[in-house]
Amino acid sequence: MTAEERRLSSDNAPLTRGDFKILMVEHEAKEEKSQLDQLKTFMSAFPGGDPLKHCEFHQAKIDAAQAEKRFWEIAQGKALEKGIEGIFGVLKIVFLLAVTTVAFKFGLKIPLFFGD
């Protein structure tokens, strides 16, 4: 019979130092098991139970987000830099196509750089 069972069976019986020691040992064993179970549950959240892999995963995501941000900042800068030049390039092509179309429509001969 454990100290707790004896204490519960007769509340009038005095609790001895030995009984108290047994109760504390049992309590500590239960607490240790509870803490180990909680630790096991907590560690199951990590891949393979390894928190370093979890940390590496998040660091890789952070690095990828920073690289993507740098890419878009550079791309935006280049687009703005080349944007006006590109717009004028497109307008130039559209203008040349319009002039060529009008010339052919009215039968005008346009000197071509690549031959007759």
C-alpha positions as CSV (number, residue, x, y, z in Angstrom):
1,M,0.0,0.0,0.0
2,T,1.4,3.4,-1.0
3,A,1.6,6.3,1.4
4,E,-1.2,8.1,-0.5
5,E,-3.5,5.0,-0.3
6,R,-2.8,4.7,3.4
7,R,-3.5,8.4,3.9
8,L,-6.8,8.2,1.9
9,S,-7.9,5.1,3.7
10,S,-7.7,6.7,7.1
11,D,-7.7,10.4,7.3
12,N,-7.3,10.2,11.1
13,A,-3.9,8.5,10.9
14,P,-0.9,10.8,11.2
15,L,1.3,11.4,8.2
16,T,4.8,10.3,9.1
17,R,8.0,11.6,7.6
18,G,8.5,8.4,5.8
19,D,5.0,8.6,4.3
20,F,5.7,12.2,3.2
21,K,9.0,11.2,1.6
22,I,7.2,8.4,-0.3
23,L,4.5,10.9,-1.4
24,M,7.2,13.4,-2.6
25,V,9.1,10.6,-4.6
26,E,5.8,9.5,-6.2
27,H,4.9,13.1,-7.0
28,E,8.4,13.8,-8.5
29,A,8.1,10.7,-10.7
30,K,4.7,11.8,-12.0
31,E,6.0,15.3,-12.6
32,E,9.1,14.0,-14.5
33,K,6.9,11.7,-16.6
34,S,4.5,14.7,-17.3
35,Q,7.4,16.9,-18.3
36,L,9.0,14.3,-20.6
37,D,5.6,13.7,-22.3
38,Q,5.2,17.5,-22.8
39,L,8.8,17.7,-24.2
40,K,8.1,14.8,-26.5
41,T,4.9,16.5,-27.8
42,F,6.8,19.8,-28.2
43,M,9.7,18.2,-30.1
44,S,7.3,16.3,-32.4
45,A,6.5,19.7,-34.0
46,F,10.0,19.8,-35.5
47,P,11.0,17.7,-38.6
48,G,12.7,14.6,-37.3
49,G,12.5,16.1,-33.8
50,D,15.4,18.4,-34.7
51,P,14.8,22.1,-33.9
52,L,17.9,23.1,-36.0
53,K,16.2,21.8,-39.2
54,H,13.2,23.9,-38.3
55,C,15.4,27.0,-37.8
56,E,17.2,26.3,-41.1
57,F,13.9,26.0,-42.9
58,H,12.7,29.4,-41.6
59,Q,16.1,31.0,-42.4
60,A,15.9,29.7,-45.9
61,K,12.4,31.2,-46.3
62,I,13.7,34.5,-45.0
63,D,16.7,34.4,-47.4
64,A,14.4,33.6,-50.3
65,A,12.0,36.5,-49.4
66,Q,14.9,38.9,-49.2
67,A,16.3,37.7,-52.6
68,E,12.9,38.0,-54.1
69,K,12.6,41.6,-52.7
70,R,16.0,42.5,-54.2
71,F,15.0,41.0,-57.5
72,W,11.9,43.0,-57.8
73,E,13.6,46.2,-56.6
74,I,16.3,45.7,-59.4
75,A,13.7,44.7,-61.9
76,Q,11.6,47.8,-61.1
77,G,14.6,50.0,-61.4
78,K,15.6,48.5,-64.8
79,A,12.0,48.8,-66.0
80,L,11.9,52.5,-65.1
81,E,15.3,53.0,-66.6
82,K,14.5,51.2,-69.8
83,G,10.8,52.1,-69.8
84,I,10.9,55.4,-71.5
85,E,13.5,54.1,-74.0
86,G,11.3,51.1,-74.6
87,I,8.1,53.2,-75.1
88,F,9.9,55.4,-77.7
89,G,11.2,52.2,-79.4
90,V,7.7,50.8,-79.7
91,L,6.4,54.2,-80.9
92,K,9.2,54.3,-83.5
93,I,8.2,50.8,-84.8
94,V,4.5,51.7,-84.9
95,F,5.4,55.0,-86.8
96,L,7.5,53.2,-89.3
97,L,4.8,50.6,-89.9
98,A,2.2,53.3,-90.4
99,V,4.4,55.3,-92.8
100,T,5.2,52.1,-94.8
101,T,1.5,51.1,-94.9
102,V,0.5,54.6,-96.1
103,A,3.2,54.6,-98.7
104,F,2.2,51.2,-100.1
105,K,-1.5,52.3,-100.1
106,F,-0.7,55.3,-102.2
107,G,1.8,53.5,-104.4
108,L,4.8,55.4,-103.3
109,K,8.2,53.7,-103.6
110,I,10.1,53.6,-100.3
111,P,13.8,53.0,-100.5
112,L,14.6,49.9,-98.5
113,F,17.9,49.3,-96.9
114,F,18.0,45.6,-97.8
115,G,17.4,45.9,-101.5
116,D,14.6,46.7,-104.0
